[in-house]
Amino acid sequence: MVDLNTQYEKIRPEIDTAINSVITSAAFINGPAVKEFQANLENYLGVKHVIPCGNGTDALQVCMMALGLKAGDEVIAPSFTFIATAEVIALLGLVPVLVDVDPDTFNIDPVAIEKAITSRTRAIVPVHLFGQSADMDAIMKLAEKHHLYVIEDACQAIGADYKTGNGKTQKAGTIGHVGCTSFFPSKNLGCYGDGGAIFTNDDQLAAKLRSVVNHGMTVRYFHDDIGVNSRLDSIQAAVLKVKLKYLDQYASARQKAASAYDKAFSGNPHLKIPAHFAKSSHVFHQYTLVLNGVDRNKLIESLNSNAIPAMIYYPVPIHLQKAYLDPRYKPGDFPVTESLSKSVISLPMHTELDDEQIQHITSSLLEFINNQ
């Protein structure tokens, strides 16, 4: 699904030099590499504050802690997403309020959000799924109307551009009150281990976030907040500092591959290609098709037999996961989410896909469909 080895070989001298410089300095925790990467990412995103942390899940948790959400507060999130979004809500004793998604973009549906808002709602977590932004104009209007926080989960969409209603272009993750990302190796901007970051333009919130990620400390051994231990280590920051320079180039490579997929599959009655939301660029963390009248399991077996990996993101909606079963929700409540979980398939998508590989993938998939 990704080819990190080939990507590494192309930037190997820079990566090796960056890692060796950290090892030589022995500044493994909060060293200069972390501060340099933080400053570079702030500049790239056009945001005042980047707070590095241990991973994307921690980033979501720290956001909710820093915003002062309390046990019993309701937080709205999509049911069609990776489990971490709901996981941290439940972990903090908050109440995950799950809603359906848009059938074209797969992102959280603003109409469904508004229907789910109650007097106990405190925050909305839009997930920018598969590489493009949710409808942040509509979501921010709802948040302002109902006095809610917006925590953007941009773990799959770092680098995507969003054109706001006032004509301004902002990066995904920098529009809400706070945003976050993951640097998991397979992400568009991935390190060689775990890593994450939080973004905000709010000075007070940034100070709180920095305290929470560091055991609640602003002054060493003086703990003003209940915090956690969540740090981006210097070696990972050094890797990310190098790869950040290539992020837009990586996005272009993914977009080129997606265009080739689109060309091959467009017009096929059994395949629905990814929709492009007019307000957002798409950086294609995943290339996800919706199947129509195709046996998905047999298709995956056929692709695998041709040395082509394929994945299902996500086979079970959160509201039907065993750990999150809730009498408020039952099968059929979120028809779009449940339909997508039964019909989506993601193909290899990464920076190193070449024409020959794409031809092999597309021809193998189409051959199966034509002969089924």
C-alpha positions as a printed Julia matrix, in Angstrom:
372×3 Matrix{Float64}:
   0.0     0.0     0.0
   3.0     2.3     0.54
   6.63    2.17   -0.6
   8.68    3.84    2.11
  11.91    2.11    1.09
  12.04    3.68   -2.36
  11.01    7.04   -0.95
  13.83    6.82    1.6
  16.45    5.93   -1.02
  15.69    9.16   -2.9
  16.41   11.32    0.17
  18.76    8.95    1.98
  21.76   11.32    2.32
  19.59   14.03    3.87
  17.82   11.63    6.2
  21.01    9.92    7.34
  22.73   13.25    7.97
  19.73   14.51    9.96
  19.56   11.37   12.12
  23.31   11.3    12.71
  23.3    14.93   13.79
  20.81   14.11   16.55
  22.79   11.08   17.67
  26.0    13.11   17.73
  24.38   15.89   19.73
  22.72   13.41   22.14
  19.79   15.88   22.37
  17.22   13.14   22.03
  14.29   14.81   23.81
  13.12   18.34   22.96
  16.37   18.99   21.15
  17.04   21.59   18.45
  15.6    19.29   15.75
  12.17   19.43   17.41
  12.19   23.21   17.67
  13.39   23.59   14.06
  10.73   21.23   12.72
   8.06   22.98   14.79
   9.02   26.37   13.34
   9.13   24.99    9.79
   5.71   23.36   10.13
   4.24   26.58   11.56
   5.53   28.4     8.5
   4.24   25.75    6.09
   0.77   25.65    7.63
   0.53   29.39    8.19
  -0.43   28.81   11.82
   0.87   30.6    14.92
   1.49   27.56   17.08
   2.51   23.95   16.43
   2.81   21.73   19.5
   4.6    18.45   18.67
   3.53   15.33   20.54
   3.88   11.57   20.63
   1.27   10.49   18.06
  -2.01   11.47   16.44
  -4.16    9.78   19.07
  -2.37   11.69   21.83
  -2.9    14.86   19.81
  -6.67   14.39   19.88
  -6.66   13.56   23.58
  -4.49   16.53   24.5
  -6.78   18.85   22.54
  -9.8    17.71   24.52
  -7.94   17.97   27.82
  -6.64   21.45   27.08
 -10.11   22.67   26.08
 -11.36   21.66   29.52
 -13.95   19.13   28.37
 -15.44   17.32   31.35
 -16.84   13.83   31.88
 -20.36   13.66   30.47
 -19.8    16.36   27.86
 -20.9    15.3    24.39
 -18.53   15.37   21.43
 -19.83   14.84   17.9
 -17.76   12.72   15.5
 -18.35   10.63   12.37
 -18.97    6.9    12.65
 -17.03    6.29    9.43
 -13.44    6.87   10.54
 -10.5     5.27   12.32
 -11.33    4.28   15.88
  -8.94    6.8    17.52
 -11.4     9.63   16.97
 -14.01    8.05   19.23
 -11.47    6.26   21.4
 -10.09    9.38   23.04
 -13.59   10.77   23.61
 -14.57    7.64   25.51
 -11.22    7.39   27.29
 -11.72   10.83   28.85
 -15.2     9.96   30.07
 -16.8    12.16   27.43
 -19.78   10.96   25.42
 -19.13   10.15   21.76
 -22.1    11.26   19.68
 -21.74    9.58   16.31
 -23.24   10.84   13.06
 -23.41    9.86    9.4
 -21.19   11.07    6.57
 -21.59   12.51    3.09
 -21.95    9.72    0.48
 -19.6    11.43   -1.98
 -16.73   12.83    0.09
 -17.08   10.33    3.01
 -16.62   13.29    5.4
 -18.89   14.2     8.29
 -22.29   15.55    7.22
 -23.02   19.06    8.61
 -26.77   18.39    8.45
 -26.3    15.3    10.61
 -24.14   17.32   13.01
 -26.84   19.91   13.61
 -29.47   17.25   14.26
 -27.19   15.69   16.9
 -26.49   18.87   18.9
 -27.98   18.97   22.41
 -27.55   21.14   25.48
 -24.67   18.86   26.53
 -22.7    19.15   23.27
 -19.33   20.82   23.71
 -17.3    20.0    20.62
 -17.3    18.73   17.05
 -14.5    16.59   15.61
 -14.55   16.73   11.81
 -12.23   14.13   10.31
 -10.69   15.13    6.97
 -10.89   11.59    5.65
  -8.64   10.09    2.96
  -7.01   13.43    2.09
  -9.58   16.19    1.65
 -11.21   18.59    4.06
 -14.7    18.34    5.43
 -17.08   21.27    4.85
 -15.44   23.58    7.39
 -17.51   26.65    6.48
 -20.71   24.88    7.43
 -19.13   23.3    10.51
 -17.7    26.58   11.8
 -21.1    28.27   11.35
 -22.71   25.54   13.44
 -19.99   25.87   16.07
 -20.46   29.62   16.31
 -24.24   29.29   16.45
 -24.15   26.73   19.25
 -20.96   27.91   21.03
 -19.0    24.72   20.37
 -15.33   23.93   19.96
 -14.09   22.49   16.67
 -11.2    20.01   16.86
  -9.99   19.16   13.35
  -8.66   15.66   12.84
  -6.32   16.3     9.9
  -4.3    13.11   10.35
  -5.04   12.04    6.76
  -5.08   15.45    5.08
  -1.97   17.4     6.06
  -1.09   19.77    3.24
  -4.61   19.94    1.78
  -5.83   23.45    0.95
  -9.31   24.65    1.9
 -10.95   27.68    0.29
 -13.12   29.34    2.92
 -16.3    31.21    2.14
 -14.53   34.54    2.49
 -12.06   33.62   -0.25
  -9.17   32.82    2.07
  -7.15   29.64    1.55
  -6.1    27.76    4.69
  -4.45   24.42    5.31
  -6.58   21.59    6.65
  -6.26   21.51   10.43
  -5.83   25.28   10.86
  -9.45   26.44   10.49
 -11.07   25.21   13.7
 -10.16   26.18   17.25
  -7.5    23.49   17.22
  -6.31   20.83   14.8
  -4.05   17.84   14.9
  -2.18   15.35   12.77
  -0.34   12.05   12.93
   3.15   11.37   11.59
   2.64    7.6    11.45
   5.07    6.28    8.79
   2.39    5.67    6.14
   0.93    9.16    6.43
   1.57   11.77    3.72
   4.08   13.35    6.09
   5.35   10.36    8.02
   8.3     9.8    10.32
  10.13    6.55   11.04
   8.2     5.72   14.18
   5.36    7.42   16.03
   4.75   11.15   16.09
   2.05   13.79   16.03
   1.35   17.5    16.31
  -1.33   19.97   17.32
  -2.05   23.32   15.63
  -3.78   26.48   16.87
  -3.81   30.24   16.41
  -5.03   30.79   19.99
  -2.15   31.93   22.23
  -3.82   30.92   25.49
  -4.84   27.53   24.18
  -1.32   26.94   22.84
   0.13   27.58   26.28
  -2.33   25.11   27.79
  -1.54   22.5    25.12
   2.2    22.81   25.77
   1.56   22.32   29.46
  -0.67   19.27   28.99
   1.79   17.42   26.69
   4.52   17.9    29.3
   3.02   16.53   32.53
   1.08   19.76   33.12
   4.31   21.75   33.56
   5.13   25.24   32.39
   7.98   25.58   34.89
   9.99   22.44   35.6
   8.56   20.45   38.53
   5.68   22.91   38.99
   2.48   21.24   37.77
  -0.41   23.62   37.12
  -2.46   21.21   35.01
  -3.17   17.5    34.86
  -1.14   16.42   31.87
   0.38   13.52   30.01
   3.82   12.61   28.73
   3.59   12.99   24.96
   6.66   14.18   23.1
   7.96   14.02   19.55
  11.5    12.73   19.91
  14.35   14.53   18.21
  15.22   11.77   15.73
  11.67   11.71   14.39
  11.64   15.51   14.21
  14.87   15.42   12.21
  13.3    12.99    9.73
  10.18   15.13    9.46
  12.17   18.3     8.93
  13.67   16.73    5.81
  10.42   15.24    4.52
   8.42   18.43    5.08
  10.45   20.05    2.27
   9.02   17.43   -0.1
   5.43   17.34    1.16
   3.93   19.32   -1.73
   5.95   17.24   -4.19
   4.64   14.08   -2.53
   1.07   15.4    -2.79
   1.57   16.06   -6.51
   2.81   12.51   -7.04
  -0.25   11.14   -5.25
  -2.56   13.38   -7.28
  -0.94   12.2   -10.51
  -1.48    8.57   -9.51
  -5.08    9.31   -8.53
  -5.71   10.94  -11.92
  -4.42    7.82  -13.65
  -6.73    5.67  -11.53
  -9.65    8.01  -12.29
  -8.98    7.79  -16.03
  -8.95    4.0   -15.93
 -12.07    3.59  -13.81
 -14.24    6.56  -14.79
 -17.55    5.6   -16.34
 -17.45    2.0   -15.14
 -20.9     1.2   -13.67
 -19.34   -1.06  -11.04
 -16.92    1.58   -9.71
 -17.47    4.98   -8.14
 -14.26    7.0    -8.17
 -13.41    9.43   -5.33
 -15.39   12.66   -5.42
 -13.53   15.96   -5.24
 -15.01   18.49   -2.81
 -14.95   21.87   -4.58
 -13.66   23.78   -1.52
 -10.73   21.45   -0.82
  -7.73   20.08   -2.63
  -7.27   16.33   -2.28
  -3.86   14.99   -1.17
  -4.94   11.34   -1.44
  -3.82    9.68    1.73
  -5.96    6.88    0.33
  -7.49    6.21   -3.06
 -10.85    4.69   -2.22
 -13.38    3.27   -4.65
 -17.0     2.4    -3.92
 -17.95   -0.93   -5.48
 -21.32   -1.62   -7.03
 -22.31   -5.21   -7.69
 -18.8    -6.53   -7.05
 -17.83   -9.29   -4.61
 -15.3    -7.35   -2.58
 -13.68  -10.29   -0.87
 -13.14  -12.12   -4.15
 -11.8    -8.94   -5.74
  -9.24   -8.56   -2.95
  -8.24  -12.22   -3.34
  -7.81  -11.7    -7.08
  -5.72   -8.55   -6.58
  -3.59  -10.28   -3.96
  -2.96  -13.17   -6.34
  -1.51  -10.57   -8.73
   0.75   -9.17   -5.97
  -1.51   -6.14   -5.51
  -2.42   -5.17   -1.95
  -5.83   -3.71   -1.19
  -7.4    -2.58    2.07
 -10.83   -1.84    3.49
 -11.0     1.49    5.33
 -13.19    0.82    7.35
 -14.99   -2.56    7.47
 -17.03   -1.89   10.63
 -18.51    1.52   11.56
 -17.69    2.77   15.03
 -21.31    2.51   16.2
 -21.25   -1.22   15.41
 -17.86   -1.95   17.0
 -18.12   -4.22   20.05
 -16.36   -1.74   22.34
 -18.7     1.1    21.33
 -22.08   -0.62   21.21
 -24.62    1.78   22.65
 -28.41    1.53   23.03
 -28.66    4.92   21.31
 -27.51    3.33   18.04
 -28.61    0.29   16.09
 -27.88   -1.16   12.64
 -29.52    1.02    9.99
 -29.19    4.3    11.9
 -26.37    5.57    9.68
 -27.18    4.24    6.21
 -24.38    6.0     4.34
 -21.7     4.88    6.77
 -22.98    1.31    6.83
 -23.2     1.16    3.03
 -19.66    2.48    2.64
 -18.28   -0.03    5.12
 -19.7    -2.82    2.96
 -18.57   -1.44   -0.4
 -15.32    0.59   -0.18
 -11.92   -0.65   -1.24
  -8.62    1.25   -1.17
  -5.88    0.67   -3.71
  -2.13    1.28   -3.35
  -1.5     5.02   -3.05
   1.92    6.48   -2.42
   4.59    8.74   -3.81
   6.47    6.04   -5.72
   3.72    4.61   -7.93
   4.86    4.53  -11.55
   2.96    4.09  -14.82
   3.77    0.39  -15.07
   2.5    -0.33  -11.56
  -0.69    1.66  -12.09
  -1.31   -0.15  -15.39
  -0.88   -3.5   -13.63
  -3.24   -2.5   -10.81
  -5.96   -1.03  -13.02
  -5.9    -3.77  -15.65
  -6.01   -6.5   -12.99
  -8.98   -4.89  -11.25
 -10.89   -4.27  -14.48
 -10.21   -7.8   -15.72
 -11.77   -9.21  -12.55
 -14.84   -6.99  -12.91
 -15.29   -7.82  -16.59
 -15.05  -11.56  -15.92
 -17.04  -11.81  -12.7
